[in-house]
Amino acid sequence: MKILLVDDSRTMRNIQKKVLGDLGAVEFSEAGDGLEALTAIASTPEGFNLIMVDWNMPNMDGITLISRIREKDKATPLIMATTEAEKSRVMEALKAGVNNYVIKPFTPEMLLEKVKTTLEKLKAVA
Protein backbone atom coordinates (compact mmCIF):
# COMPACT_ATOMS: atom_id res chain seq x y z
CA MET A 1 0.00 0.00 0.00
CA LYS A 2 1.33 3.44 -0.95
CA ILE A 3 0.31 6.41 1.18
CA LEU A 4 1.10 10.08 0.54
CA LEU A 5 1.26 12.23 3.70
CA VAL A 6 0.81 15.95 3.03
CA ASP A 7 1.42 18.17 6.06
CA ASP A 8 3.75 21.10 6.70
CA SER A 9 4.62 19.58 10.09
CA ARG A 10 7.31 16.89 9.86
CA THR A 11 6.32 15.81 13.38
CA MET A 12 2.71 15.24 12.28
CA ARG A 13 3.88 13.23 9.24
CA ASN A 14 6.06 11.10 11.56
CA ILE A 15 3.11 10.47 13.87
CA GLN A 16 0.94 9.47 10.90
CA LYS A 17 3.68 7.14 9.62
CA LYS A 18 4.00 5.46 13.00
CA VAL A 19 0.24 4.96 13.35
CA LEU A 20 -0.41 3.92 9.74
CA GLY A 21 2.58 1.58 9.77
CA ASP A 22 0.29 -0.68 11.84
CA LEU A 23 -1.71 -1.32 8.65
CA GLY A 24 1.07 -3.63 7.50
CA ALA A 25 3.22 -3.30 4.39
CA VAL A 26 2.99 0.43 3.81
CA GLU A 27 5.25 2.61 1.68
CA PHE A 28 5.15 6.32 2.49
CA SER A 29 5.82 9.41 0.43
CA GLU A 30 5.78 12.82 2.09
CA ALA A 31 5.08 16.39 1.05
CA GLY A 32 5.30 19.60 3.10
CA ASP A 33 2.64 21.46 1.10
CA GLY A 34 0.20 21.11 -1.79
CA LEU A 35 2.75 21.96 -4.48
CA GLU A 36 5.14 19.27 -3.25
CA ALA A 37 2.20 16.86 -3.14
CA LEU A 38 1.29 17.53 -6.78
CA THR A 39 4.92 16.85 -7.74
CA ALA A 40 4.89 13.59 -5.76
CA ILE A 41 1.62 12.54 -7.43
CA ALA A 42 2.94 13.40 -10.90
CA SER A 43 6.14 11.41 -10.29
CA THR A 44 4.26 8.33 -9.04
CA PRO A 45 2.56 6.93 -12.15
CA GLU A 46 1.13 3.93 -10.27
CA GLY A 47 -0.62 6.35 -7.92
CA PHE A 48 -1.34 6.14 -4.20
CA ASN A 49 -3.78 3.95 -2.28
CA LEU A 50 -4.48 6.82 0.12
CA ILE A 51 -3.59 10.50 0.50
CA MET A 52 -3.73 12.23 3.90
CA VAL A 53 -3.98 16.02 3.58
CA ASP A 54 -3.58 18.84 6.10
CA TRP A 55 -5.72 21.94 5.54
CA ASN A 56 -3.42 24.79 6.58
CA MET A 57 -0.11 24.72 4.71
CA PRO A 58 2.11 27.28 2.96
CA ASN A 59 2.28 27.59 -0.87
CA MET A 60 -0.91 25.58 -1.50
CA ASP A 61 -3.47 24.69 1.16
CA GLY A 62 -5.24 21.36 1.50
CA ILE A 63 -8.58 22.42 0.00
CA THR A 64 -6.88 23.71 -3.16
CA LEU A 65 -4.81 20.52 -3.35
CA ILE A 66 -7.88 18.31 -3.01
CA SER A 67 -9.69 20.26 -5.75
CA ARG A 68 -6.65 19.91 -8.04
CA ILE A 69 -6.42 16.15 -7.37
CA ARG A 70 -10.14 15.65 -7.97
CA GLU A 71 -9.94 17.42 -11.36
CA LYS A 72 -7.98 14.41 -12.66
CA ASP A 73 -8.57 11.65 -10.12
CA LYS A 74 -11.99 10.89 -8.66
CA ALA A 75 -11.00 7.53 -7.15
CA THR A 76 -7.99 7.88 -4.83
CA PRO A 77 -9.15 8.00 -1.20
CA LEU A 78 -8.45 11.38 0.40
CA ILE A 79 -8.59 12.03 4.14
CA MET A 80 -8.35 15.56 5.53
CA ALA A 81 -6.43 15.61 8.84
CA THR A 82 -6.75 19.09 10.32
CA THR A 83 -7.46 21.29 13.31
CA GLU A 84 -10.38 22.85 11.36
CA ALA A 85 -13.35 21.48 13.32
CA GLU A 86 -16.20 23.86 12.38
CA LYS A 87 -19.07 22.15 10.58
CA SER A 88 -18.84 24.60 7.66
CA ARG A 89 -15.17 23.67 7.15
CA VAL A 90 -15.97 19.95 7.26
CA MET A 91 -18.73 20.51 4.66
CA GLU A 92 -16.35 22.53 2.47
CA ALA A 93 -13.81 19.68 2.54
CA LEU A 94 -16.46 17.08 1.72
CA LYS A 95 -17.69 19.23 -1.16
CA ALA A 96 -14.11 19.54 -2.45
CA GLY A 97 -13.90 15.76 -2.58
CA VAL A 98 -12.45 14.27 0.61
CA ASN A 99 -13.66 10.80 1.54
CA ASN A 100 -13.20 11.31 5.27
CA TYR A 101 -12.14 13.87 7.86
CA VAL A 102 -10.16 13.52 11.08
CA ILE A 103 -9.67 16.38 13.52
CA LYS A 104 -6.28 17.03 15.16
CA PRO A 105 -5.26 16.21 17.76
CA PHE A 106 -6.40 12.64 17.15
CA THR A 107 -5.59 9.40 18.93
CA PRO A 108 -3.82 6.64 17.00
CA GLU A 109 -7.04 4.61 17.26
CA MET A 110 -9.13 7.44 15.76
CA LEU A 111 -6.77 7.81 12.80
CA LEU A 112 -6.60 4.07 12.11
CA GLU A 113 -10.39 3.80 12.35
CA LYS A 114 -10.90 6.64 9.82
CA VAL A 115 -8.42 5.07 7.40
CA LYS A 116 -9.89 1.57 7.70
CA THR A 117 -13.47 2.86 7.34
CA THR A 118 -12.52 4.91 4.26
CA LEU A 119 -10.72 2.03 2.55
CA GLU A 120 -13.50 -0.46 3.38
CA LYS A 121 -16.20 1.87 2.01
CA LEU A 122 -14.32 2.23 -1.25
CA LYS A 123 -13.75 -1.53 -1.54
CA ALA A 124 -17.48 -2.08 -1.10
CA VAL A 125 -18.21 0.31 -3.98
CA ALA A 126 -15.59 -1.18 -6.33
Backbone bond lengths (Angstrom), bond angles and torsions (degrees), N, CA, C in turn:
res aa  C-N    CA-C-N  psi(-1)  N-CA   C-N-CA  omega(-1)  CA-C   N-CA-C  phi
1 M - - - 1.460 - - 1.522 108.54 -
2 K 1.327 115.99 132.79 1.475 121.35 178.36 1.527 109.23 -108.90
3 I 1.332 115.01 126.15 1.464 120.63 -179.08 1.523 109.11 -123.39
4 L 1.332 115.94 132.74 1.465 122.04 174.31 1.525 107.91 -102.26
5 L 1.345 116.01 123.81 1.467 122.19 177.84 1.519 108.38 -105.16
6 V 1.332 116.31 119.27 1.462 121.01 -177.45 1.527 108.24 -117.68
7 D 1.335 115.79 106.64 1.462 121.23 -178.85 1.520 107.21 -160.25
8 D 1.325 117.54 138.07 1.461 119.76 179.90 1.526 112.03 -75.19
9 S 1.317 117.97 -7.43 1.465 121.86 177.84 1.535 109.89 -100.08
10 R 1.329 115.65 113.07 1.468 120.25 177.48 1.535 109.78 -60.34
11 T 1.334 116.90 -37.25 1.459 121.12 179.01 1.524 110.54 -60.15
12 M 1.337 117.04 -44.70 1.464 120.57 179.60 1.532 110.50 -63.89
13 R 1.338 116.95 -41.24 1.477 119.03 178.01 1.530 110.35 -62.38
14 N 1.337 117.15 -39.32 1.467 120.70 178.77 1.526 111.55 -64.77
15 I 1.320 116.45 -39.98 1.472 120.72 176.74 1.528 109.39 -62.45
16 Q 1.332 116.35 -46.64 1.469 119.99 179.90 1.527 110.81 -60.92
17 K 1.345 116.83 -41.89 1.465 120.16 179.03 1.526 110.82 -61.00
18 K 1.321 116.00 -44.51 1.460 119.88 -178.87 1.529 110.66 -62.03
19 V 1.324 116.80 -46.48 1.466 120.87 -178.51 1.533 110.81 -67.79
20 L 1.322 117.21 -47.28 1.465 120.56 -175.42 1.525 112.46 -75.14
21 G 1.324 116.58 -16.94 1.459 120.01 174.39 1.524 110.91 -61.02
22 D 1.341 116.70 -23.51 1.463 121.64 177.81 1.525 112.67 -67.61
23 L 1.339 117.34 -12.32 1.464 120.54 178.41 1.525 111.62 -74.64
24 G 1.323 116.86 -8.74 1.465 119.81 179.82 1.511 111.15 112.60
25 A 1.328 115.80 -139.94 1.466 121.73 -176.10 1.522 109.69 -70.81
26 V 1.325 115.72 95.08 1.456 120.46 -177.77 1.521 109.33 -122.28
27 E 1.323 115.33 135.06 1.459 121.96 175.18 1.521 106.60 -111.01
28 F 1.338 116.64 128.47 1.455 120.69 -176.49 1.519 112.25 -107.96
29 S 1.326 115.36 142.14 1.456 122.54 165.14 1.520 104.61 -120.15
30 E 1.335 116.46 152.44 1.460 119.93 -176.79 1.516 110.83 -130.92
31 A 1.332 114.98 149.12 1.464 121.45 175.36 1.524 107.83 -142.74
32 G 1.341 116.27 141.63 1.457 121.59 -178.09 1.518 114.02 -90.15
33 D 1.345 116.82 -9.14 1.468 121.08 176.53 1.522 108.97 -162.36
34 G 1.329 116.18 178.08 1.459 121.01 -177.18 1.521 114.17 -62.74
35 L 1.329 117.14 -36.55 1.468 119.80 -179.98 1.521 110.97 -65.79
36 E 1.333 116.66 -44.16 1.466 120.47 176.54 1.530 110.04 -61.82
37 A 1.318 116.46 -37.49 1.469 120.58 -179.94 1.527 110.78 -63.78
38 L 1.326 117.25 -44.11 1.468 120.16 179.05 1.525 110.69 -61.55
39 T 1.330 117.00 -38.15 1.464 121.21 176.57 1.526 110.33 -63.94
40 A 1.334 116.68 -44.21 1.469 120.84 179.31 1.527 110.87 -62.49
41 I 1.329 116.56 -41.00 1.469 121.07 179.49 1.532 109.95 -65.12
42 A 1.328 116.28 -45.03 1.468 121.12 -179.32 1.529 111.61 -63.67
43 S 1.331 117.02 -32.24 1.464 119.75 -177.42 1.530 112.77 -93.73
44 T 1.331 116.39 11.69 1.473 121.47 177.24 1.525 107.94 -125.34
45 P 1.339 116.65 80.48 1.467 120.24 -173.67 1.532 114.17 -59.17
46 E 1.349 116.88 -29.54 1.467 118.77 179.33 1.521 112.26 -77.01
47 G 1.333 116.73 -9.28 1.458 121.53 176.21 1.525 113.69 78.97
48 F 1.312 115.12 -176.88 1.463 123.03 -179.39 1.521 109.41 -117.39
49 N 1.338 115.94 151.30 1.463 120.92 176.36 1.515 111.15 -83.07
50 L 1.354 115.65 -18.70 1.457 121.07 -178.21 1.521 108.53 -162.86
51 I 1.338 116.03 142.07 1.468 120.64 174.13 1.525 107.86 -127.17
52 M 1.341 115.51 123.87 1.466 121.95 175.89 1.516 106.77 -99.65
53 V 1.333 117.51 129.51 1.464 121.39 -173.74 1.522 111.31 -128.10
54 D 1.337 115.83 131.36 1.463 122.07 172.13 1.527 107.41 -83.50
55 W 1.311 117.89 154.77 1.467 120.91 179.34 1.530 111.26 -82.95
56 N 1.329 115.48 -55.51 1.471 121.07 -172.16 1.524 111.30 -92.84
57 M 1.335 115.50 104.93 1.462 121.64 179.13 1.524 108.92 -142.29
58 P 1.335 117.16 155.88 1.472 119.84 175.76 1.534 110.56 -72.58
59 N 1.313 116.83 166.68 1.473 125.52 174.77 1.529 114.65 68.22
60 M 1.321 118.45 -52.92 1.464 121.92 173.40 1.520 107.98 -151.99
61 D 1.331 116.39 122.10 1.465 119.71 -177.94 1.534 111.28 -77.33
62 G 1.327 114.80 171.61 1.456 121.13 -175.70 1.516 114.86 -64.22
63 I 1.329 117.40 -38.96 1.474 120.19 -179.58 1.529 110.07 -63.89
64 T 1.320 116.77 -44.60 1.469 120.63 178.36 1.525 109.66 -62.17
65 L 1.315 116.75 -43.74 1.464 121.07 178.85 1.527 110.86 -59.33
66 I 1.315 116.87 -47.24 1.462 120.46 -178.92 1.524 110.53 -61.09
67 S 1.329 117.22 -43.19 1.470 120.65 177.79 1.525 110.73 -60.34
68 R 1.329 116.95 -42.83 1.475 121.66 -179.99 1.536 110.53 -64.80
69 I 1.333 117.03 -41.98 1.470 120.20 178.36 1.520 109.64 -62.96
70 R 1.334 116.59 -46.86 1.467 120.88 -175.95 1.532 113.24 -66.99
71 E 1.328 118.35 -20.30 1.468 120.19 175.36 1.527 110.81 -60.15
72 K 1.346 116.51 -34.62 1.463 121.44 -175.26 1.521 113.11 -111.63
73 D 1.325 117.02 -23.45 1.462 120.86 -170.58 1.526 109.15 -136.62
74 K 1.318 115.41 107.57 1.472 119.84 -179.38 1.528 111.70 -92.09
75 A 1.345 117.20 -10.35 1.463 120.34 -168.31 1.528 115.90 -99.52
76 T 1.325 118.59 -36.06 1.465 119.83 -174.68 1.525 110.68 -60.27
77 P 1.333 117.33 128.43 1.468 119.74 178.47 1.525 111.42 -64.87
78 L 1.335 115.44 131.23 1.463 122.25 178.98 1.522 108.70 -121.73
79 I 1.334 115.58 129.54 1.462 120.30 175.70 1.525 108.23 -121.68
80 M 1.323 115.74 126.52 1.461 122.01 176.75 1.530 107.41 -87.50
81 A 1.335 116.70 122.73 1.464 122.33 176.69 1.525 106.49 -116.30
82 T 1.321 117.06 108.90 1.460 119.91 -169.32 1.518 112.84 -152.82
83 T 1.326 115.82 165.49 1.460 121.24 173.77 1.531 110.83 -85.44
84 E 1.337 117.05 -9.20 1.474 121.53 -178.61 1.528 109.65 -70.83
85 A 1.325 117.46 103.35 1.460 121.46 -172.97 1.530 114.12 -106.90
86 E 1.345 118.19 -8.84 1.463 119.59 -177.87 1.527 110.00 -64.64
87 K 1.322 115.21 143.08 1.467 120.95 -177.52 1.533 111.23 -56.83
88 S 1.326 117.60 -38.55 1.471 119.93 -178.84 1.532 110.99 -64.38
89 R 1.333 117.03 -34.25 1.465 121.41 179.09 1.535 109.75 -71.17
90 V 1.334 116.09 -41.31 1.465 120.13 177.74 1.531 108.96 -60.51
91 M 1.337 116.71 -44.96 1.469 121.21 -179.45 1.533 110.65 -63.52
92 E 1.322 116.69 -39.86 1.464 120.88 178.49 1.532 110.33 -61.43
93 A 1.316 117.05 -42.73 1.465 121.51 179.46 1.524 110.99 -65.38
94 L 1.331 116.38 -42.57 1.468 120.05 178.88 1.530 110.73 -63.74
95 K 1.321 115.88 -40.75 1.464 120.72 177.74 1.529 111.08 -63.33
96 A 1.331 116.77 -36.81 1.465 121.26 -179.94 1.526 111.52 -69.52
97 G 1.345 116.38 -22.91 1.456 118.22 175.17 1.512 117.35 125.60
98 V 1.346 118.83 11.91 1.462 117.78 176.99 1.525 109.82 -72.58
99 N 1.329 115.59 151.10 1.463 120.59 177.84 1.522 111.65 -90.47
100 N 1.339 116.01 -24.34 1.459 119.80 -179.74 1.522 108.96 -157.80
101 Y 1.332 115.31 171.81 1.460 121.13 -170.57 1.515 107.25 -146.18
102 V 1.332 118.06 128.60 1.456 120.79 175.90 1.530 107.80 -128.90
103 I 1.329 115.16 134.09 1.463 120.25 -174.73 1.531 110.12 -96.82
104 K 1.346 114.70 130.53 1.472 121.29 176.39 1.523 108.89 -81.55
105 P 1.296 120.22 146.54 1.463 124.84 -5.67 1.521 109.92 -75.80
106 F 1.315 116.72 142.55 1.461 121.60 178.92 1.525 108.46 -118.80
107 T 1.333 114.89 158.01 1.463 119.05 174.46 1.525 107.44 -86.04
108 P 1.325 117.95 158.30 1.464 119.63 175.97 1.531 111.64 -54.81
109 E 1.339 116.22 -38.72 1.464 120.38 -179.78 1.532 111.34 -63.96
110 M 1.336 116.50 -41.85 1.471 120.05 178.78 1.522 110.88 -60.77
111 L 1.327 116.79 -45.96 1.461 120.88 -178.12 1.520 110.49 -64.10
112 L 1.323 117.45 -47.69 1.467 120.41 179.24 1.520 111.36 -59.91
113 E 1.328 116.80 -41.43 1.464 121.30 -179.93 1.530 110.82 -61.70
114 K 1.344 117.11 -45.13 1.475 120.98 179.39 1.529 110.38 -61.52
115 V 1.329 116.86 -43.16 1.462 120.68 -179.04 1.524 110.47 -65.14
116 K 1.336 116.39 -48.44 1.470 119.97 -179.30 1.522 111.24 -61.13
117 T 1.339 117.11 -45.72 1.463 121.56 179.23 1.523 110.62 -59.01
118 T 1.315 117.00 -45.42 1.472 122.27 -178.88 1.529 110.34 -61.76
119 L 1.309 117.09 -48.41 1.463 120.75 -178.02 1.523 111.43 -66.87
120 E 1.338 118.03 -38.05 1.463 121.54 178.99 1.523 111.12 -66.75
121 K 1.327 117.00 -42.26 1.475 121.21 177.94 1.516 110.59 -57.82
122 L 1.334 115.85 -44.48 1.459 119.86 -177.57 1.522 111.57 -70.75
123 K 1.331 118.13 -33.01 1.468 120.71 176.06 1.509 109.99 -64.87
124 A 1.342 116.35 -39.92 1.460 121.31 -178.95 1.524 111.02 -63.37
125 V 1.317 117.01 -33.63 1.468 121.82 -178.95 1.522 110.80 -76.64
126 A 1.331 116.85 -35.53 1.473 121.54 -174.98 1.515 113.07 -66.37
